[in-house]
Amino acid sequence: MAQLIRNAIEKAPTLLNAAANYSKPRLAIFWHYAKVELIPPTPAEIPGAIEGLKKIIVSARTGSFRNLTVKEAVLNSLVATEVCMWFYIGEIIGKGGIVGYDV
């Protein structure tokens, strides 16, 4: 057991350096996209979002959503799923657990 612990202690710096070298470029890419994608909308972007919502409502009323390509339909479904998942994750974080509210 002592040999196992000694080996782990000796190899720890090497493993930590390898993990740091592996994760640095990936974290740089993550932070690049996080800075772009996770910022709240600016006041100038809000009218564009409202127009997009109006287009969705019109397409639901007229049935023009049936003319989408499969790629567009899958992309729209993935975006809707992402929005739903963020809602559910926010609910879980807000209530402090997966099951029920403390009432």
C-alpha positions as CSV (number, residue, x, y, z in Angstrom):
1,M,0.0,0.0,0.0
2,A,2.9,2.4,0.8
3,Q,4.4,1.6,-2.6
4,L,1.2,2.5,-4.3
5,I,0.9,5.8,-2.4
6,R,4.6,6.6,-3.1
7,N,4.1,5.9,-6.9
8,A,1.0,8.1,-6.9
9,I,2.8,11.0,-5.3
10,E,5.8,10.6,-7.6
11,K,3.6,10.6,-10.7
12,A,1.2,13.3,-9.6
13,P,3.2,16.3,-11.0
14,T,3.6,14.6,-14.4
15,L,-0.1,13.8,-14.6
16,L,-1.1,17.3,-13.5
17,N,1.2,18.8,-16.2
18,A,-0.3,16.5,-18.8
19,A,-3.8,17.4,-17.8
20,A,-3.0,21.1,-17.9
21,N,-1.4,20.8,-21.3
22,Y,-4.4,18.9,-22.6
23,S,-7.0,21.3,-21.2
24,K,-5.4,24.7,-22.0
25,P,-6.3,24.8,-25.8
26,R,-9.7,23.4,-25.1
27,L,-10.4,25.9,-22.3
28,A,-9.3,28.8,-24.6
29,I,-11.8,27.6,-27.2
30,F,-14.5,27.3,-24.6
31,W,-13.9,30.8,-23.2
32,H,-13.9,32.3,-26.7
33,Y,-17.3,30.9,-27.4
34,A,-18.6,31.6,-23.9
35,K,-17.7,35.3,-24.3
36,V,-19.7,35.4,-27.5
37,E,-22.6,33.2,-26.9
38,L,-23.4,33.6,-23.2
39,I,-23.7,37.4,-23.0
40,P,-27.2,38.9,-22.5
41,P,-28.8,40.5,-25.5
42,T,-28.1,44.2,-26.0
43,P,-31.1,46.6,-26.4
44,A,-30.3,46.8,-30.1
45,E,-30.9,43.1,-30.5
46,I,-34.3,42.9,-28.8
47,P,-36.3,44.2,-31.8
48,G,-34.7,41.5,-33.9
49,A,-35.7,38.8,-31.4
50,I,-39.3,40.1,-31.4
51,E,-39.3,39.9,-35.2
52,G,-38.0,36.4,-35.1
53,L,-40.8,35.4,-32.6
54,K,-43.4,37.0,-34.9
55,K,-42.1,34.9,-37.8
56,I,-42.4,31.8,-35.8
57,I,-46.0,32.6,-34.9
58,V,-46.9,33.4,-38.5
59,S,-45.3,30.2,-39.7
60,A,-47.3,28.2,-37.1
61,R,-50.5,29.9,-38.2
62,T,-50.0,29.5,-41.9
63,G,-48.3,26.1,-41.9
64,S,-45.2,27.3,-43.7
65,F,-43.0,25.4,-41.3
66,R,-43.9,22.3,-43.3
67,N,-41.7,23.7,-46.1
68,L,-38.5,23.5,-44.0
69,T,-35.7,21.2,-45.1
70,V,-34.8,18.3,-42.8
71,K,-31.6,20.1,-41.8
72,E,-33.5,23.2,-40.8
73,A,-36.1,21.3,-38.9
74,V,-33.5,19.3,-36.9
75,L,-31.6,22.5,-36.1
76,N,-34.8,24.2,-34.9
77,S,-35.6,21.1,-32.8
78,L,-32.2,21.1,-31.2
79,V,-32.5,24.8,-30.4
80,A,-35.9,24.3,-28.8
81,T,-34.6,21.3,-26.8
82,E,-31.6,23.4,-25.6
83,V,-34.0,26.2,-24.4
84,C,-36.2,23.6,-22.6
85,M,-33.1,22.0,-20.9
86,W,-31.8,25.4,-19.7
87,F,-35.3,26.0,-18.3
88,Y,-35.3,22.7,-16.4
89,I,-31.8,23.1,-15.2
90,G,-32.7,26.6,-13.9
91,E,-35.7,25.1,-12.1
92,I,-33.6,22.4,-10.5
93,I,-31.0,25.0,-9.3
94,G,-33.8,27.4,-8.1
95,K,-35.6,24.8,-6.0
96,G,-32.4,23.2,-4.8
97,G,-33.2,19.6,-5.9
98,I,-34.6,17.4,-8.6
99,V,-37.8,16.5,-6.8
100,G,-40.5,18.9,-5.6
101,Y,-40.4,22.3,-3.9
102,D,-40.1,23.0,-0.2
103,V,-43.6,24.2,0.7
